[in-house]
Amino acid sequence: MNSGTGEKTKTAPTPAVDFNPPLKPHKKTLILLSVLFTAWVIFLLILYFKTTYPLRHS
């Protein structure tokens, strides 16, 4: 007999997230991103020392 709660046959819920194997590290990508980040930081330092630093220390 059904108790009126609306329960149906229980089935295993499907997972909402599909767990794949983790990504493999790529040495070339790491080196490229490190070089780009270093170049960006150097660019920002050049901008700082050419614009703001001389005005504060004059």
CHARMM internal coordinates of N, CA and C (Angstrom, degrees):
IC EDIT
DIST 1 N 1 CA 1.4223
DIST 1 CA 1 C 1.5226
ANGL 1 N 1 CA 1 C 110.70
DIST 1 C 2 N 1.2997
ANGL 1 CA 1 C 2 N 117.88
DIHE 1 N 1 CA 1 C 2 N 142.61
DIST 2 N 2 CA 1.4442
ANGL 1 C 2 N 2 CA 122.96
DIHE 1 CA 1 C 2 N 2 CA 179.39
DIST 2 CA 2 C 1.5209
ANGL 2 N 2 CA 2 C 109.08
DIHE 1 C 2 N 2 CA 2 C -88.82
DIST 2 C 3 N 1.3429
ANGL 2 CA 2 C 3 N 116.91
DIHE 2 N 2 CA 2 C 3 N 132.30
DIST 3 N 3 CA 1.4578
ANGL 2 C 3 N 3 CA 120.17
DIHE 2 CA 2 C 3 N 3 CA -177.29
DIST 3 CA 3 C 1.5237
ANGL 3 N 3 CA 3 C 112.77
DIHE 2 C 3 N 3 CA 3 C -83.30
DIST 3 C 4 N 1.3178
ANGL 3 CA 3 C 4 N 118.31
DIHE 3 N 3 CA 3 C 4 N -0.42
DIST 4 N 4 CA 1.4460
ANGL 3 C 4 N 4 CA 121.39
DIHE 3 CA 3 C 4 N 4 CA 176.18
DIST 4 CA 4 C 1.5146
ANGL 4 N 4 CA 4 C 113.92
DIHE 3 C 4 N 4 CA 4 C 89.05
DIST 4 C 5 N 1.3282
ANGL 4 CA 4 C 5 N 118.20
DIHE 4 N 4 CA 4 C 5 N 9.98
DIST 5 N 5 CA 1.4564
ANGL 4 C 5 N 5 CA 120.29
DIHE 4 CA 4 C 5 N 5 CA -178.55
DIST 5 CA 5 C 1.5203
ANGL 5 N 5 CA 5 C 111.72
DIHE 4 C 5 N 5 CA 5 C -88.91
DIST 5 C 6 N 1.2955
ANGL 5 CA 5 C 6 N 117.55
DIHE 5 N 5 CA 5 C 6 N -5.70
DIST 6 N 6 CA 1.4563
ANGL 5 C 6 N 6 CA 120.31
DIHE 5 CA 5 C 6 N 6 CA 178.50
DIST 6 CA 6 C 1.5201
ANGL 6 N 6 CA 6 C 113.32
DIHE 5 C 6 N 6 CA 6 C 82.52
DIST 6 C 7 N 1.3221
ANGL 6 CA 6 C 7 N 118.17
DIHE 6 N 6 CA 6 C 7 N 14.35
DIST 7 N 7 CA 1.4566
ANGL 6 C 7 N 7 CA 119.93
DIHE 6 CA 6 C 7 N 7 CA 179.85
DIST 7 CA 7 C 1.5117
ANGL 7 N 7 CA 7 C 109.77
DIHE 6 C 7 N 7 CA 7 C -71.80
DIST 7 C 8 N 1.3110
ANGL 7 CA 7 C 8 N 114.61
DIHE 7 N 7 CA 7 C 8 N 137.79
DIST 8 N 8 CA 1.4511
ANGL 7 C 8 N 8 CA 120.74
DIHE 7 CA 7 C 8 N 8 CA 175.68
DIST 8 CA 8 C 1.5139
ANGL 8 N 8 CA 8 C 107.72
DIHE 7 C 8 N 8 CA 8 C -113.13
DIST 8 C 9 N 1.2771
ANGL 8 CA 8 C 9 N 116.71
DIHE 8 N 8 CA 8 C 9 N -178.97
DIST 9 N 9 CA 1.4494
ANGL 8 C 9 N 9 CA 118.87
DIHE 8 CA 8 C 9 N 9 CA 179.21
DIST 9 CA 9 C 1.5166
ANGL 9 N 9 CA 9 C 109.11
DIHE 8 C 9 N 9 CA 9 C -62.11
DIST 9 C 10 N 1.3080
ANGL 9 CA 9 C 10 N 115.83
DIHE 9 N 9 CA 9 C 10 N 137.75
DIST 10 N 10 CA 1.4577
ANGL 9 C 10 N 10 CA 120.63
DIHE 9 CA 9 C 10 N 10 CA -177.14
DIST 10 CA 10 C 1.5185
ANGL 10 N 10 CA 10 C 110.01
DIHE 9 C 10 N 10 CA 10 C -79.09
DIST 10 C 11 N 1.3146
ANGL 10 CA 10 C 11 N 115.51
DIHE 10 N 10 CA 10 C 11 N 127.70
DIST 11 N 11 CA 1.4629
ANGL 10 C 11 N 11 CA 121.49
DIHE 10 CA 10 C 11 N 11 CA 174.81
DIST 11 CA 11 C 1.5200
ANGL 11 N 11 CA 11 C 107.55
DIHE 10 C 11 N 11 CA 11 C -121.77
DIST 11 C 12 N 1.2903
ANGL 11 CA 11 C 12 N 115.52
DIHE 11 N 11 CA 11 C 12 N 157.51
DIST 12 N 12 CA 1.4636
ANGL 11 C 12 N 12 CA 120.40
DIHE 11 CA 11 C 12 N 12 CA 179.71
DIST 12 CA 12 C 1.5248
ANGL 12 N 12 CA 12 C 109.07
DIHE 11 C 12 N 12 CA 12 C -69.03
DIST 12 C 13 N 1.3222
ANGL 12 CA 12 C 13 N 117.24
DIHE 12 N 12 CA 12 C 13 N 126.61
DIST 13 N 13 CA 1.4659
ANGL 12 C 13 N 13 CA 119.18
DIHE 12 CA 12 C 13 N 13 CA 179.72
DIST 13 CA 13 C 1.5326
ANGL 13 N 13 CA 13 C 110.58
DIHE 12 C 13 N 13 CA 13 C -69.08
DIST 13 C 14 N 1.3092
ANGL 13 CA 13 C 14 N 115.00
DIHE 13 N 13 CA 13 C 14 N 141.73
DIST 14 N 14 CA 1.4632
ANGL 13 C 14 N 14 CA 118.79
DIHE 13 CA 13 C 14 N 14 CA 178.19
DIST 14 CA 14 C 1.5204
ANGL 14 N 14 CA 14 C 108.22
DIHE 13 C 14 N 14 CA 14 C -79.80
DIST 14 C 15 N 1.3279
ANGL 14 CA 14 C 15 N 118.11
DIHE 14 N 14 CA 14 C 15 N 139.71
DIST 15 N 15 CA 1.4681
ANGL 14 C 15 N 15 CA 119.90
DIHE 14 CA 14 C 15 N 15 CA -178.27
DIST 15 CA 15 C 1.5302
ANGL 15 N 15 CA 15 C 110.61
DIHE 14 C 15 N 15 CA 15 C -67.53
DIST 15 C 16 N 1.3231
ANGL 15 CA 15 C 16 N 115.88
DIHE 15 N 15 CA 15 C 16 N 141.06
DIST 16 N 16 CA 1.4615
ANGL 15 C 16 N 16 CA 121.18
DIHE 15 CA 15 C 16 N 16 CA -179.55
DIST 16 CA 16 C 1.5187
ANGL 16 N 16 CA 16 C 111.04
DIHE 15 C 16 N 16 CA 16 C -76.62
DIST 16 C 17 N 1.3302
ANGL 16 CA 16 C 17 N 117.13
DIHE 16 N 16 CA 16 C 17 N -25.53
DIST 17 N 17 CA 1.4598
ANGL 16 C 17 N 17 CA 121.78
DIHE 16 CA 16 C 17 N 17 CA -178.41
DIST 17 CA 17 C 1.5176
ANGL 17 N 17 CA 17 C 108.44
DIHE 16 C 17 N 17 CA 17 C -116.01
DIST 17 C 18 N 1.3151
ANGL 17 CA 17 C 18 N 115.00
DIHE 17 N 17 CA 17 C 18 N 134.59
DIST 18 N 18 CA 1.4609
ANGL 17 C 18 N 18 CA 120.34
DIHE 17 CA 17 C 18 N 18 CA 177.92
DIST 18 CA 18 C 1.5246
ANGL 18 N 18 CA 18 C 107.97
DIHE 17 C 18 N 18 CA 18 C -96.24
DIST 18 C 19 N 1.3241
ANGL 18 CA 18 C 19 N 116.95
DIHE 18 N 18 CA 18 C 19 N 111.59
DIST 19 N 19 CA 1.4540
ANGL 18 C 19 N 19 CA 121.14
DIHE 18 CA 18 C 19 N 19 CA -176.93
DIST 19 CA 19 C 1.5268
ANGL 19 N 19 CA 19 C 109.90
DIHE 18 C 19 N 19 CA 19 C -85.23
DIST 19 C 20 N 1.3306
ANGL 19 CA 19 C 20 N 114.19
DIHE 19 N 19 CA 19 C 20 N 107.69
DIST 20 N 20 CA 1.4579
ANGL 19 C 20 N 20 CA 121.51
DIHE 19 CA 19 C 20 N 20 CA 176.84
DIST 20 CA 20 C 1.5216
ANGL 20 N 20 CA 20 C 108.69
DIHE 19 C 20 N 20 CA 20 C -95.77
DIST 20 C 21 N 1.3333
ANGL 20 CA 20 C 21 N 117.13
DIHE 20 N 20 CA 20 C 21 N 167.02
DIST 21 N 21 CA 1.4661
ANGL 20 C 21 N 21 CA 118.13
DIHE 20 CA 20 C 21 N 21 CA 175.83
DIST 21 CA 21 C 1.5313
ANGL 21 N 21 CA 21 C 110.36
DIHE 20 C 21 N 21 CA 21 C -63.36
DIST 21 C 22 N 1.3348
ANGL 21 CA 21 C 22 N 118.10
DIHE 21 N 21 CA 21 C 22 N 151.26
DIST 22 N 22 CA 1.4642
ANGL 21 C 22 N 22 CA 120.04
DIHE 21 CA 21 C 22 N 22 CA -178.64
DIST 22 CA 22 C 1.5243
ANGL 22 N 22 CA 22 C 111.73
DIHE 21 C 22 N 22 CA 22 C -64.70
DIST 22 C 23 N 1.3261
ANGL 22 CA 22 C 23 N 114.90
DIHE 22 N 22 CA 22 C 23 N 157.76
DIST 23 N 23 CA 1.4612
ANGL 22 C 23 N 23 CA 120.21
DIHE 22 CA 22 C 23 N 23 CA 179.13
DIST 23 CA 23 C 1.5194
ANGL 23 N 23 CA 23 C 110.16
DIHE 22 C 23 N 23 CA 23 C -68.82
DIST 23 C 24 N 1.3026
ANGL 23 CA 23 C 24 N 115.87
DIHE 23 N 23 CA 23 C 24 N 146.33
DIST 24 N 24 CA 1.4536
ANGL 23 C 24 N 24 CA 120.71
DIHE 23 CA 23 C 24 N 24 CA 178.61
DIST 24 CA 24 C 1.5259
ANGL 24 N 24 CA 24 C 109.44
DIHE 23 C 24 N 24 CA 24 C -87.57
DIST 24 C 25 N 1.3340
ANGL 24 CA 24 C 25 N 117.59
DIHE 24 N 24 CA 24 C 25 N 141.88
DIST 25 N 25 CA 1.4631
ANGL 24 C 25 N 25 CA 119.30
DIHE 24 CA 24 C 25 N 25 CA 178.42
DIST 25 CA 25 C 1.5290
ANGL 25 N 25 CA 25 C 110.71
DIHE 24 C 25 N 25 CA 25 C -70.07
DIST 25 C 26 N 1.3215
ANGL 25 CA 25 C 26 N 115.55
DIHE 25 N 25 CA 25 C 26 N 142.60
DIST 26 N 26 CA 1.4552
ANGL 25 C 26 N 26 CA 121.49
DIHE 25 CA 25 C 26 N 26 CA 178.51
DIST 26 CA 26 C 1.5204
ANGL 26 N 26 CA 26 C 107.84
DIHE 25 C 26 N 26 CA 26 C -118.20
DIST 26 C 27 N 1.3168
ANGL 26 CA 26 C 27 N 116.07
DIHE 26 N 26 CA 26 C 27 N 114.80
DIST 27 N 27 CA 1.4561
ANGL 26 C 27 N 27 CA 121.36
DIHE 26 CA 26 C 27 N 27 CA -174.95
DIST 27 CA 27 C 1.5272
ANGL 27 N 27 CA 27 C 111.56
DIHE 26 C 27 N 27 CA 27 C -63.88
DIST 27 C 28 N 1.3286
ANGL 27 CA 27 C 28 N 117.94
DIHE 27 N 27 CA 27 C 28 N -40.40
DIST 28 N 28 CA 1.4635
ANGL 27 C 28 N 28 CA 121.43
DIHE 27 CA 27 C 28 N 28 CA -178.40
DIST 28 CA 28 C 1.5263
ANGL 28 N 28 CA 28 C 110.97
DIHE 27 C 28 N 28 CA 28 C -64.86
DIST 28 C 29 N 1.3281
ANGL 28 CA 28 C 29 N 117.54
DIHE 28 N 28 CA 28 C 29 N -39.39
DIST 29 N 29 CA 1.4571
ANGL 28 C 29 N 29 CA 121.14
DIHE 28 CA 28 C 29 N 29 CA 179.13
DIST 29 CA 29 C 1.5285
ANGL 29 N 29 CA 29 C 110.33
DIHE 28 C 29 N 29 CA 29 C -66.48
DIST 29 C 30 N 1.3225
ANGL 29 CA 29 C 30 N 117.22
DIHE 29 N 29 CA 29 C 30 N -41.19
DIST 30 N 30 CA 1.4574
ANGL 29 C 30 N 30 CA 121.07
DIHE 29 CA 29 C 30 N 30 CA 177.67
DIST 30 CA 30 C 1.5208
ANGL 30 N 30 CA 30 C 110.80
DIHE 29 C 30 N 30 CA 30 C -61.04
DIST 30 C 31 N 1.3081
ANGL 30 CA 30 C 31 N 117.25
DIHE 30 N 30 CA 30 C 31 N -45.32
DIST 31 N 31 CA 1.4638
ANGL 30 C 31 N 31 CA 121.00
DIHE 30 CA 30 C 31 N 31 CA -179.71
DIST 31 CA 31 C 1.5189
ANGL 31 N 31 CA 31 C 110.46
DIHE 30 C 31 N 31 CA 31 C -64.27
DIST 31 C 32 N 1.3346
ANGL 31 CA 31 C 32 N 117.46
DIHE 31 N 31 CA 31 C 32 N -44.46
DIST 32 N 32 CA 1.4612
ANGL 31 C 32 N 32 CA 121.15
DIHE 31 CA 31 C 32 N 32 CA 179.78
DIST 32 CA 32 C 1.5328
ANGL 32 N 32 CA 32 C 111.16
DIHE 31 C 32 N 32 CA 32 C -61.57
DIST 32 C 33 N 1.3180
ANGL 32 CA 32 C 33 N 117.42
DIHE 32 N 32 CA 32 C 33 N -47.25
DIST 33 N 33 CA 1.4601
ANGL 32 C 33 N 33 CA 120.43
DIHE 32 CA 32 C 33 N 33 CA 179.92
DIST 33 CA 33 C 1.5318
ANGL 33 N 33 CA 33 C 111.57
DIHE 32 C 33 N 33 CA 33 C -65.92
DIST 33 C 34 N 1.3143
ANGL 33 CA 33 C 34 N 117.84
DIHE 33 N 33 CA 33 C 34 N -35.15
DIST 34 N 34 CA 1.4650
ANGL 33 C 34 N 34 CA 120.88
DIHE 33 CA 33 C 34 N 34 CA 177.43
DIST 34 CA 34 C 1.5264
ANGL 34 N 34 CA 34 C 110.94
DIHE 33 C 34 N 34 CA 34 C -66.04
DIST 34 C 35 N 1.3259
ANGL 34 CA 34 C 35 N 116.72
DIHE 34 N 34 CA 34 C 35 N -41.67
DIST 35 N 35 CA 1.4702
ANGL 34 C 35 N 35 CA 120.70
DIHE 34 CA 34 C 35 N 35 CA 178.76
DIST 35 CA 35 C 1.5230
ANGL 35 N 35 CA 35 C 109.99
DIHE 34 C 35 N 35 CA 35 C -65.68
DIST 35 C 36 N 1.3280
ANGL 35 CA 35 C 36 N 117.52
DIHE 35 N 35 CA 35 C 36 N -43.54
DIST 36 N 36 CA 1.4629
ANGL 35 C 36 N 36 CA 120.26
DIHE 35 CA 35 C 36 N 36 CA 178.90
DIST 36 CA 36 C 1.5325
ANGL 36 N 36 CA 36 C 111.43
DIHE 35 C 36 N 36 CA 36 C -63.73
DIST 36 C 37 N 1.3047
ANGL 36 CA 36 C 37 N 117.68
DIHE 36 N 36 CA 36 C 37 N -41.26
DIST 37 N 37 CA 1.4580
ANGL 36 C 37 N 37 CA 120.93
DIHE 36 CA 36 C 37 N 37 CA 178.96
DIST 37 CA 37 C 1.5244
ANGL 37 N 37 CA 37 C 110.83
DIHE 36 C 37 N 37 CA 37 C -64.64
DIST 37 C 38 N 1.3323
ANGL 37 CA 37 C 38 N 117.09
DIHE 37 N 37 CA 37 C 38 N -42.99
DIST 38 N 38 CA 1.4576
ANGL 37 C 38 N 38 CA 120.92
DIHE 37 CA 37 C 38 N 38 CA 178.86
DIST 38 CA 38 C 1.5238
ANGL 38 N 38 CA 38 C 110.97
DIHE 37 C 38 N 38 CA 38 C -63.46
DIST 38 C 39 N 1.3320
ANGL 38 CA 38 C 39 N 117.44
DIHE 38 N 38 CA 38 C 39 N -42.27
DIST 39 N 39 CA 1.4621
ANGL 38 C 39 N 39 CA 121.05
DIHE 38 CA 38 C 39 N 39 CA 178.01
DIST 39 CA 39 C 1.5246
ANGL 39 N 39 CA 39 C 110.80
DIHE 38 C 39 N 39 CA 39 C -62.98
DIST 39 C 40 N 1.3198
ANGL 39 CA 39 C 40 N 117.69
DIHE 39 N 39 CA 39 C 40 N -38.97
DIST 40 N 40 CA 1.4599
ANGL 39 C 40 N 40 CA 121.96
DIHE 39 CA 39 C 40 N 40 CA 179.62
DIST 40 CA 40 C 1.5307
ANGL 40 N 40 CA 40 C 110.57
DIHE 39 C 40 N 40 CA 40 C -65.33
DIST 40 C 41 N 1.3360
ANGL 40 CA 40 C 41 N 117.43
DIHE 40 N 40 CA 40 C 41 N -43.77
DIST 41 N 41 CA 1.4605
ANGL 40 C 41 N 41 CA 121.19
DIHE 40 CA 40 C 41 N 41 CA 179.22
DIST 41 CA 41 C 1.5270
ANGL 41 N 41 CA 41 C 110.16
DIHE 40 C 41 N 41 CA 41 C -64.09
DIST 41 C 42 N 1.3289
ANGL 41 CA 41 C 42 N 117.28
DIHE 41 N 41 CA 41 C 42 N -42.37
DIST 42 N 42 CA 1.4636
ANGL 41 C 42 N 42 CA 120.85
DIHE 41 CA 41 C 42 N 42 CA 177.96
DIST 42 CA 42 C 1.5261
ANGL 42 N 42 CA 42 C 110.19
DIHE 41 C 42 N 42 CA 42 C -62.31
DIST 42 C 43 N 1.3274
ANGL 42 CA 42 C 43 N 117.36
DIHE 42 N 42 CA 42 C 43 N -41.43
DIST 43 N 43 CA 1.4662
ANGL 42 C 43 N 43 CA 121.66
DIHE 42 CA 42 C 43 N 43 CA 177.74
DIST 43 CA 43 C 1.5284
ANGL 43 N 43 CA 43 C 110.79
DIHE 42 C 43 N 43 CA 43 C -60.62
DIST 43 C 44 N 1.3382
ANGL 43 CA 43 C 44 N 116.86
DIHE 43 N 43 CA 43 C 44 N -44.15
DIST 44 N 44 CA 1.4587
ANGL 43 C 44 N 44 CA 120.20
DIHE 43 CA 43 C 44 N 44 CA 178.78
DIST 44 CA 44 C 1.5304
ANGL 44 N 44 CA 44 C 111.53
DIHE 43 C 44 N 44 CA 44 C -64.41
DIST 44 C 45 N 1.3260
ANGL 44 CA 44 C 45 N 117.73
DIHE 44 N 44 CA 44 C 45 N -38.65
DIST 45 N 45 CA 1.4612
ANGL 44 C 45 N 45 CA 120.59
DIHE 44 CA 44 C 45 N 45 CA 177.62
DIST 45 CA 45 C 1.5263
ANGL 45 N 45 CA 45 C 111.24
DIHE 44 C 45 N 45 CA 45 C -65.85
DIST 45 C 46 N 1.3244
ANGL 45 CA 45 C 46 N 116.61
DIHE 45 N 45 CA 45 C 46 N -39.95
DIST 46 N 46 CA 1.4672
ANGL 45 C 46 N 46 CA 120.12
DIHE 45 CA 45 C 46 N 46 CA 176.85
DIST 46 CA 46 C 1.5229
ANGL 46 N 46 CA 46 C 110.18
DIHE 45 C 46 N 46 CA 46 C -61.55
DIST 46 C 47 N 1.3165
ANGL 46 CA 46 C 47 N 116.97
DIHE 46 N 46 CA 46 C 47 N -44.92
DIST 47 N 47 CA 1.4619
ANGL 46 C 47 N 47 CA 119.62
DIHE 46 CA 46 C 47 N 47 CA 178.03
DIST 47 CA 47 C 1.5254
ANGL 47 N 47 CA 47 C 111.57
DIHE 46 C 47 N 47 CA 47 C -60.76
DIST 47 C 48 N 1.3153
ANGL 47 CA 47 C 48 N 116.76
DIHE 47 N 47 CA 47 C 48 N -41.14
DIST 48 N 48 CA 1.4580
ANGL 47 C 48 N 48 CA 120.23
DIHE 47 CA 47 C 48 N 48 CA -179.53
DIST 48 CA 48 C 1.5222
ANGL 48 N 48 CA 48 C 111.13
DIHE 47 C 48 N 48 CA 48 C -64.33
DIST 48 C 49 N 1.3279
ANGL 48 CA 48 C 49 N 116.93
DIHE 48 N 48 CA 48 C 49 N -48.49
DIST 49 N 49 CA 1.4617
ANGL 48 C 49 N 49 CA 119.83
DIHE 48 CA 48 C 49 N 49 CA -175.98
DIST 49 CA 49 C 1.5221
ANGL 49 N 49 CA 49 C 112.71
DIHE 48 C 49 N 49 CA 49 C -72.70
DIST 49 C 50 N 1.3207
ANGL 49 CA 49 C 50 N 118.77
DIHE 49 N 49 CA 49 C 50 N -19.92
DIST 50 N 50 CA 1.4659
ANGL 49 C 50 N 50 CA 120.90
DIHE 49 CA 49 C 50 N 50 CA 176.98
DIST 50 CA 50 C 1.5189
ANGL 50 N 50 CA 50 C 112.37
DIHE 49 C 50 N 50 CA 50 C -87.86
DIST 50 C 51 N 1.3297
ANGL 50 CA 50 C 51 N 118.90
DIHE 50 N 50 CA 50 C 51 N -22.56
DIST 51 N 51 CA 1.4582
ANGL 50 C 51 N 51 CA 120.27
DIHE 50 CA 50 C 51 N 51 CA -174.15
DIST 51 CA 51 C 1.5220
ANGL 51 N 51 CA 51 C 112.81
DIHE 50 C 51 N 51 CA 51 C -115.46
DIST 51 C 52 N 1.2929
ANGL 51 CA 51 C 52 N 119.03
DIHE 51 N 51 CA 51 C 52 N -62.53
DIST 52 N 52 CA 1.4638
ANGL 51 C 52 N 52 CA 122.37
DIHE 51 CA 51 C 52 N 52 CA -170.96
DIST 52 CA 52 C 1.5262
ANGL 52 N 52 CA 52 C 112.52
DIHE 51 C 52 N 52 CA 52 C -80.72
DIST 52 C 53 N 1.2933
ANGL 52 CA 52 C 53 N 118.46
DIHE 52 N 52 CA 52 C 53 N -44.20
DIST 53 N 53 CA 1.4654
ANGL 52 C 53 N 53 CA 122.00
DIHE 52 CA 52 C 53 N 53 CA -174.96
DIST 53 CA 53 C 1.5300
ANGL 53 N 53 CA 53 C 112.53
DIHE 52 C 53 N 53 CA 53 C -58.54
DIST 53 C 54 N 1.3393
ANGL 53 CA 53 C 54 N 120.05
DIHE 53 N 53 CA 53 C 54 N -46.34
DIST 54 N 54 CA 1.4763
ANGL 53 C 54 N 54 CA 118.89
DIHE 53 CA 53 C 54 N 54 CA -179.75
DIST 54 CA 54 C 1.5343
ANGL 54 N 54 CA 54 C 112.96
DIHE 53 C 54 N 54 CA 54 C -62.75
DIST 54 C 55 N 1.3238
ANGL 54 CA 54 C 55 N 118.09
DIHE 54 N 54 CA 54 C 55 N -33.46
DIST 55 N 55 CA 1.4578
ANGL 54 C 55 N 55 CA 120.42
DIHE 54 CA 54 C 55 N 55 CA -179.37
DIST 55 CA 55 C 1.5204
ANGL 55 N 55 CA 55 C 112.26
DIHE 54 C 55 N 55 CA 55 C -69.96
DIST 55 C 56 N 1.3130
ANGL 55 CA 55 C 56 N 117.74
DIHE 55 N 55 CA 55 C 56 N -33.78
DIST 56 N 56 CA 1.4600
ANGL 55 C 56 N 56 CA 121.39
DIHE 55 CA 55 C 56 N 56 CA -178.82
DIST 56 CA 56 C 1.5373
ANGL 56 N 56 CA 56 C 112.38
DIHE 55 C 56 N 56 CA 56 C -79.05
DIST 56 C 57 N 1.3279
ANGL 56 CA 56 C 57 N 116.57
DIHE 56 N 56 CA 56 C 57 N -25.95
DIST 57 N 57 CA 1.4690
ANGL 56 C 57 N 57 CA 120.08
DIHE 56 CA 56 C 57 N 57 CA -174.24
DIST 57 CA 57 C 1.5250
ANGL 57 N 57 CA 57 C 111.22
DIHE 56 C 57 N 57 CA 57 C -115.33
DIST 57 C 58 N 1.2775
ANGL 57 CA 57 C 58 N 117.08
DIHE 57 N 57 CA 57 C 58 N 37.89
DIST 58 N 58 CA 1.4706
ANGL 57 C 58 N 58 CA 117.73
DIHE 57 CA 57 C 58 N 58 CA 178.03
DIST 58 CA 58 C 1.5089
ANGL 58 N 58 CA 58 C 111.08
DIHE 57 C 58 N 58 CA 58 C -110.58
END
COOR INIT
IC SEED 1 N 1 CA 1 C
IC BUILD
